[in-house]
Amino acid sequence: MKKIIAVPLAFAIAAAAALPLGACSRQELYSETFRGYMSPAEYRSQYAAISGFVKEELSTSTVQCVLGDYEIGTMLPENEMESIAGDLTVNAAYPVKITYTDSYSAKEKTASAYLLETAGSYRYFSPLPKSGEALTASYYNSVIANPAYSDCTVVTTYSGHMLSIDSTYYQIFMFDNNKAYFKQTIPAMQVDFYMTETEDGFEYYSKIPYFGQEGYYTADEIDAQIRELTDGEFYFNGYELIKGGKRYPLDSFKSISELSTFIYAANFDNSFFEKTDYGFCMTKEKFNSAVYALAGEMGENAEDIQLQINEHIKNIDVRYYVSEGRLARIDFILQALIGDSPKDIMSVEMHSEFKDFGSTDIVLPR
């Protein structure tokens, strides 16, 4: 029986988890376009509508939120009510200040919403969260699932320091609707790779370090080379995307658009983030919660992982900058204390810039 070789594309996915650098001197470059989200469901009481907001906009599969109390403000004037209600006919609209707790902390938190009163029923309206509030699901999804990522370029720089050794690596992701290009210099994860959609599926062109750097090989050419080099003992079985430690055959995706959506999908839900005036961030407390959530999937190693985080990580800062309803930049910095005698500082930084929306142009090598 012949043996299989699958080429892994172990991309270090930038948008999955990001950590930032420094204070927000770039804030003036970023802006929000989120106009809010109205509940499609109608509720029979004010309490039910507000509870629906907490359940659907704040609770997730990892964090359960419980409504504590709420305060309904003064009815909005007609022009403000119309700007929120849109085409929906409403009798009244009220701002609501909500207090709640979640399953990670007994500390009381606040959120802002609007209560819309229609003929015999109520709906909630989820606005752009205020700075310091938890992200709502509707806002977070509007940014992370933005279709603009199907035509854009993302350039990422990774740098690190450990045991007096400094290193810097680069990554570029390009999507041009039905074409994609990936390149990165991360050790053991080097990638230089094109792919495009055809009527018969994807076509691939990749540089294989083992074959030299002469040019880009098609999948059939790679298969022929492998069979020749191994006297037919091995054959090529395609490409795999590695994300979060799991493997996904590229041929399992239906389109480049589906692939870009998968790559940029965050590993964490909205409950792990907090709104800021430049977009949103992940605080150290929420970072620990996020890692604990992942560690919970690691069975007997979970407790040890949590202890390592508490003991070694001294600073963590994760910032997502939002402009025109999509990510404009992700910055990341992590500092940890490692070793015993002497102790040493380990630092990791990542900076991703999103650009060329709607104008990314990929030219295939053939």
N, C-alpha and C positions, 0 to 999 in steps of 0.2 A: 504494500500500500504506500502510495506516495505521501510525503509529508507536506504540510501546508505552511506557507509563510504569509502573514498579513502585516502590512506596514502600518505601525501605529502613528497617528498624528496626535501626540500628547501635548495639545495646546495648553498653555497656562492661561486660562480664560480670565481676561481682565475684569469683566463686569460681574463676575461671580462674587468676588469679595475684594474690596478696595480700601486702602488706608492712605491718609493724606499727610501733607507737609505744611507746617507753618500756619500763620494766621491768614485770614481771608482778605488779602489785599486785592483779589480779583473780583470781589463781589459785584462791583458795578458792571461787570461784563455779562452778568447772568440775569435771567428774567423768567418769570412764570407765565404760562398761558392757560393753565387749568381753570375752567370756568365753573366747576362743580358737577355734582352728580345727583340726580333725583331718583329716589327709590321707585322701581317699577311696581312694587307691591303697594296696595292700599291697606291701611290699618284702621281698626274700628275705634281706637282711642288714642289720646295723646301719649299715654304711657307705652302702648304697644308700638307706636311709631318710633319713639325714642329708644326703646329696648331693641327694636329692629336695627337702628343705627349702630348701637354698641355691638350687637351680634354680628352684623354683616360688614361693618366698616372697620371695626377695631379688633374683634376676636378672629383668631386664625386656628389652624390645626395644631399649632404649637403653644399658643397663648389664649387662654379663655378669660374674657373680660366680663365683669359683673357690674351692672348699673347700680350706682349708689343713690344719687339724687340728681335732680335737674331743676333749673330755674328758667322759666319762660319770661322773656322780656316783652317790651312794648311792641305792639303791632307795627309792622313796617309800613311806610307810606306807599302809595299805589305804584309809583315809578320803580321803587326798589323791589316791590313784590313782583312786578311784571318781569324785571330783569332776571329774577330767580326762577319764576314759574314758566317762562317761555310761552309755549302754546297751550299749556294746561290752564284751565279755568279754575281759579282758586278764590275763596272768599276772604282769606286772611293768611298772612305769613308772619312768623314770630322768630326772633333769634332765641337760641336755647344754649345755656351753659350747662354742661353735663359733667358730673363727677362719677368716677368709676375706679375699680381696682382690677388688677389682673393676677393671673396665677403665678407670676414670678415675684410679685412684691405686694405687700399689704399697704404700701404707701398710696394714698389717694391721688388720682390723676384727673386732669380736666381735658375736655374736648369741646369744640364748638360745632353747632349744627343749626339748621333752620327747620321749623315745623310748619308745614303747609296744610291748611284746612280747606277741604273741598266739600262738595255736597254730601254730607253724611259719612265722610271718611277723612283720614289724615295720611300724609306722606312725609318722609324726612328728605331734606336736601343737604348733601355733604359738600361743604365748600372747601376751598384751598385751606389746609390746616395752618394754624398760626405757628410762628416760630416757638419751639419748645414743646409743642404737642406731638403726640404719636402720629405717624403717617396713617392716613386712611387707605383702605384697600383700593378705592376708586382712583385716588391720586397716584398712588404707587404704580398701579397697573397702567395708568395712562402714560407714565414715563418709561417703565421697563418694557412694555409691550408695544412701544411706538413703532409703526411700520417704517419709519424713516431709516431704521438701521439696515434695511435691505439695500440701501444705496448710500454708503458712507465709508469713511476710512478711519481706523482707530490705530494710533501709534502709541505704544507703551514702552516705557523705560523701567527696567528693574535694576536696582542697585542694592548691594548689601555689604556689611562689614562684620567679620567674625575672626577672632584670634589674629588681629592685625592684618588680615587679608581683605582687600577691597575688590569688588567685582561689579561689572555693569553689563547688562544684556538688553537686547532690543526685540521688539515684536511689532509686526504690522499686520493688521487684518483689513482686507478690502472686500467690499461687496458691491457689485454692479448689477443688481437685480437677478440676472440669470448666470452670472459669473462670480467667482470668488478667488482671492489670492491670499495665501498665508505665508509669512516668513518670520522665523524667530531664531535667535542665537543661543538660547538657553541650553547648557550642556545636557547631553543625553536626550534632548527634546528638540534638536535642530529640525526645522521644517522650511522647505522652499517649494511651494506647491500651488498649482492652479487647478481649478475645476470649472466645468461649464455644463449647462443643461443641454440635452439633445432630445430628439423624439424617442430615442431608445434608452434614455437614462443619462447618467453623468459620464463625461469624458474627463480624464485626469492627466495632468502633466506634472511630473515631479523630478526634482534632483535627488538622486540617491547617493549619499556620500561613499558608499561601498563601490559604486560604479565610477567614481570620479566626478569632476565638475564640468564636464564637457557640454552638457545641455540638459534638457528636460525630456524624460522618458514617458511614453504612454504606458498604460497598464499592460497591454499586450507585449510591449518591448521589455518591460520589467520581467514578465513571466518567462519570456524567451531567454533572457539573460540568466535568470535563476536556474532554469532547467539545464542550460548549457554548463553553467559553473558547477552544478551539483550532479552532473550526469543523469539528470532526470529524477533524482531522489526527492527533490522539493519542487513545489510549484507555487505560484503567486495567487493569493486568494482575496486580494482587494485591500482597502484602506479602512482603518478604524479611528474614530475620534475618541480620545480618552478625556473624560470630564468627571471630576469628583471621584476619581479612582475607578470609574465604570467605563466599559468599552461599548461603543456604538458604531456599527458598520455604516460607513457613509452612504452606501447604497440603500440603507433603510429609510433615508430621508426622501421625501417626494419632490422637493424643490430646493433651490438655493435659499429662497425666502424662508422656508421651514427650518433650514439649517441655521441661518442667521438668527432667527427667533430663539432657537434652542441654545445657541452659543451665548447670546446675551441675556438669557433668562437667569435671574439671580438665584442663588442656592437658598436664600433666606426670604421669608415673607415680610410683609410690611411692619409686623409687630417688633422687629429688631431695629427699627430706624426711628429717628426723631427729626421733625421738621426744623429747618434753619432758614435764614434769610437768603442763602445762596442755593438751596436745594434741600438736601437732607444728609444726615450723618448717622454713624453707629458709634455710640458712646462706649467707653470701656466696660461699663456694666452690661450693656446690651451685647457687646462683643463676647463677653464671657458667657452670657446666656445662649448666644448663637452657637458657640463652640460646644457648650454643654449639650445643646440639642443634638448636634452632630455626634458628639461622644456617646450619647445615649444609644446610638446605633452600633456601637463598638463592643457591646457586651461586657465582658470581664475587664476590659481595658479602660472603660469609661471613667471610673473613679480615679485611676492613676493619671489620666489625661487632665482631668479637672485640677488635681493637686499640682501638676506641673505648671499649668496656666497660672494658678494663684501664686505659686512660688517664684516663677521666673519672669513673667511679663510685667514690666514696670510702666510702660506707656503704650497706648494704642489710640490711634486717631483715624477715623474713616470718614471721608467726605465725598459726596456725590454732588457735583455742580449741575444745575439744570438750566437750560436755555431753550426757549421756543418749544417747550413741552418734551424735550429729549435731553439725554445726557450730553454735556459739553466737555466734562472732564471728571476724572476720578483720581483722587490723591490718597496715598496710603503711607503711613509710617508706623513701624512697630519696633519697640526697643525692649530687649530682654536681658536679664543678668544670667550669665551661664558660668559654669566651672565652679571650683571650690577654692583652690589656692594657687594662684590668685584668681579672683573673679574677673570676668571680662564682659564688656557690653557687646551684645549682638544687635545689629539694627538692619531692618529691611525696609526699603522704600519702593513704591510703585507709583508711577504717574502715567495716566492714560489720557490722551487728547482725542476727542471725537470731532471730525471735520469732514469737509467736502460732501455734505449731505445733498443728494440729488445731482452731484456732479462728479462722482467717482467714476473713473474710466479705466477698465482693465483690458489690456491688450494681450491676448493669448500668445504663447511662444510659437504657435504654428497656426 
